[in-house]
Amino acid sequence: MDARSKELEMEPEITVYGKPACVQCQYTCKELDKQHVSYNYIDITVNAVAEEHVKGLGYTAVPVVETGDTNWAGFKPDKIRKFKK
């Protein structure tokens, strides 16, 4: 396995569940971008499966950020900075 493969393997998979008019969602994505952290964004207004997943995690508000076995709701820049590259 080359160094780039190891780097990709170690990079956390981050998913942000949000809605288009959600200010905290926008701040969360901007902070991830600012920290150069790659992530997947899923709009739960057009993805019913994702919306049910968020509800299944126990959340009723967005953004919900999920990475591995960790998840949280709301704009949490302190947690986002832990993923800084």
C-alpha positions as CSV (number, residue, x, y, z in Angstrom):
1,M,0.0,0.0,0.0
2,D,1.5,3.4,-1.0
3,A,1.5,6.5,1.2
4,R,-1.5,8.1,-0.6
5,S,-3.6,4.9,-0.1
6,K,-2.8,5.0,3.6
7,E,-3.7,8.7,3.8
8,L,-7.0,8.0,2.1
9,E,-7.7,5.1,4.3
10,M,-7.1,7.2,7.5
11,E,-9.2,10.1,6.3
12,P,-12.5,10.1,8.3
13,E,-15.7,9.8,6.4
14,I,-17.8,12.8,7.3
15,T,-21.4,13.3,6.4
16,V,-23.4,16.4,7.0
17,Y,-27.2,16.1,6.9
18,G,-28.9,19.4,6.4
19,K,-31.5,21.6,4.7
20,P,-31.1,24.4,2.2
21,A,-32.3,27.3,4.3
22,C,-30.5,26.1,7.5
23,V,-27.9,28.8,8.6
24,Q,-26.2,26.3,11.0
25,C,-25.9,23.9,8.1
26,Q,-24.2,26.6,6.0
27,Y,-21.8,27.5,8.8
28,T,-21.0,23.8,9.4
29,C,-20.1,23.3,5.7
30,K,-18.1,26.6,5.6
31,E,-16.1,25.6,8.6
32,L,-15.4,22.2,7.1
33,D,-14.3,23.9,3.9
34,K,-12.1,26.4,5.9
35,Q,-10.4,23.5,7.6
36,H,-9.9,21.7,4.3
37,V,-11.9,18.7,5.5
38,S,-13.7,16.6,2.8
39,Y,-17.3,15.6,3.5
40,N,-20.5,14.5,2.0
41,Y,-23.5,16.7,2.2
42,I,-27.0,15.2,2.1
43,D,-30.1,17.4,1.8
44,I,-32.8,15.7,3.9
45,T,-35.6,17.6,2.2
46,V,-35.0,15.5,-0.9
47,N,-33.8,12.3,0.6
48,A,-36.4,10.6,2.8
49,V,-34.0,7.7,3.7
50,A,-31.5,10.2,5.0
51,E,-34.2,12.0,7.0
52,E,-35.3,8.8,8.6
53,H,-31.6,8.0,9.4
54,V,-31.2,11.3,11.2
55,K,-34.4,10.7,13.1
56,G,-33.2,7.2,14.0
57,L,-30.1,8.8,15.5
58,G,-32.4,10.7,17.8
59,Y,-32.1,14.1,16.2
60,T,-35.0,16.4,15.2
61,A,-32.9,19.4,14.0
62,V,-30.1,19.8,11.5
63,P,-27.2,20.0,10.8
64,V,-26.3,16.5,11.9
65,V,-22.7,15.6,11.4
66,E,-21.8,11.9,11.4
67,T,-18.3,10.5,11.3
68,G,-17.6,6.9,12.1
69,D,-19.2,6.1,15.4
70,T,-19.5,9.8,16.4
71,N,-22.3,12.2,15.6
72,W,-23.7,15.5,16.8
73,A,-26.3,18.1,15.9
74,G,-25.7,21.8,15.5
75,F,-22.8,24.0,14.5
76,K,-19.9,22.8,16.6
77,P,-16.7,24.5,15.3
78,D,-14.6,23.0,18.1
79,K,-15.5,19.5,17.0
80,I,-14.9,20.3,13.3
81,R,-11.4,21.7,14.1
82,K,-10.4,18.3,15.4
83,F,-10.5,17.0,11.8
84,K,-8.2,19.8,10.5
85,K,-5.7,18.5,8.0
